[in-house]
Amino acid sequence: MQTSEFGNAKGFWKTLTEGTWGDAYDGMGITLLLTPNPAIQYTAFDQLKQNLVEKRKAKANKDSSPVVISSFMAFLLGAISKSAATVITYPLIRCKVMIQAADDTKDNEAKKPRERIKKTIPGVIYAIWEKEGVLGFFKGLQAQILKTVLSSALLLMIKEKITATTWFLILAIRKTLFVTKGRLKSS
């Protein structure tokens, strides 16, 4: 549905009744191959954050109090980590889009066999390699980075602020309960 023209989108039920199960799950295999993207992103973010926090602790000579990174730094680290994950996995993202956009109409059947795009991972990899070379696997990378980096950076910035606020609230509640409990024992 994402790649069809307006008005020609098939619903899931229509795809199952008129097509095959394979039609309904086009791109599923490549989507599963894309699961490392968030793992790379969050690992990179955590490693960058940990390095930054350790440097700040070393400068401040503190080990006990938690170091909180600024919103700007969380945003920047989120942007860097998502960019790295996107660049690493972009060839798979491009293959997924090509599989989903592969034309199954009579127009595609009328094309010469070399010009057709097969709706398989090896078929798409071969088609990109044959037509565009290595750089073809990165065609559209700038748009993908622009699309995903901003939302991911904002998400990680907000997550860090919520985490910091939560820790502050937990420590405040703990301190309040400890003081209240101490007063009750001394009474």
N, C-alpha and C positions, 0 to 999 in steps of 0.2 A: 504494500500500500504506500510505503514511503517513496517509492521510485516511479509510481505510475502517474499518468497525467490526471488532472482534476476531472472528476466525473467517470473515470475508467477504473477506479479502485475497486478491487474485489474484496469482499468481506471474507472473513475466515471460513464461514460456513459455505459460501459460494466456492471458495477455493477447494475445500474438501469434497464438495459434491461434484464439481465439474472437473477438478484436476486430480492430482495424486497427493498422497501424504508428503512426498518429496517437495511438491510445490508449496505446501503449507509451511515447510520448515527450511526453505531456502536460506542459506546463510547461517544456519544454526551451528554447523561445525566450526566455521571461522569465528563466530561469536564466542564459542567456548574457548577458542585459541586466544581470544583477547582478554581473558580473565586476568592475566598477569599485569595488565595496565594499571589497575588500582593498587595492586600489590607493590609494583615498582614505585608508584607515586607516593604511597604512604611510608614505604621503607626509606625512600630518599628524603622525604620530609622529616621523618623521625631522626635520621642520621644527621641531617643538616642542623636540626634544632638541638640535638644532643651536643654536637660540636660547639655550637654557639653558646649554649648554657654552660658547658664546661669551661670555656674561655672566660665567660663573665664571672663564674664562681672563682676561678683562679685569680682574676684581677681583684675581686672583692675579698678574697681569703675567707670565704664563708662556705660551710658545708651543710649546716642545719636548715637554713631558710630556703624555701623553694624560689628559684629564679624564674620570673615570668618574662616572656618575650613580648615586645610591643606588637600592636596590631599591624603596623607597617611591616615589621620583620616577619610576622606570621604570613601576611599576604605575599611578601617577596619570596619566602621559602616555599610557600604553596605554589606560586607561579613557576619557580625554578623546578620543583619536583614534578609538576604536571607536564612541563615542557619536556623534561628528560623522558618521562614515561611515554609521552606521545611520539617523540622522535624514535624511540626504540621500537615501539609497536606499530608505527604508522604503516609500514608495508602490509601488515595484516589488516589494518583498518581499510586501506585502499582496496585490498582484495575483497573484503566483505562488501564494500559499496559496489564494486564491479560485479560480484555475484548477484547482488540484489537488483542491479540495474540491467543485467544481461537480458537481452530481448528474446523472448520465446515466440514472437509473432512470425507471420509468413515472411516479413521483411528479412528477418535473421536467417530463415531457411533459404531464402533466395540468394543470400550472400555466398561467396566462394567459401569453401571449407576453411581456408586459412584466415578469413576475415571474421568468422563466427567466434563468439566468446562462449566457451563451454562453462556451464554453471557448476564447476567443481574447482576446488582450490588449485590443483595442478593445472587445470585448464586456464584459469585466470592468471596464474603466475606466468605460464608460458605466453599468453597473449600480451601481457604487459611487457615482458622481457623482449618479445619479438618486435612489438611496435614501438616501444619507447626506451628500451634499455634500462639500466640501473636507476637512472633518475626518474623513470616512470613510476617506480614504487613510492616516490616521495611527491608526486604531483598533487597539489592541493594541500600540502603540509601547512603552509602559512595560514590558510583559512581554518584548518582544523585546530591549530594552536590558538588562534584568536578566539575560536568558538569555545574551546574547553578550558583554556588557562584562566580566564577571568572568573568563570563560575567556580572552578576548583580552588583558586586562590581565595576568593571570598568565603567559600565553605570552610576552608582550613583556618582562616582568620577568625571567623565566628566561632568555630569549634574551640580554638585556643582561648578565646575570651570566656566562653561558657565554662570550659575546664578550669580556668583560673578563678572565676567567680564561684564555682562549685566548691573548689578547695578552700577558698576564703570562708564560705558559709559553713562548711564542715568544721573547719578549725574554730570558728567563732562559736558554733553550737557546742562543740566539744569543750571549749574553754568555759562557756556559760554553765554547762552541765557539771563540770568539774568543780567550779566555784560554788554552785548551788548545793552540790552533794557534800562539799566540805563544810558548808554552813550548817547543813542539817545534822551532820555528825557531831559538830561542836556544840549544838544546842542541847 
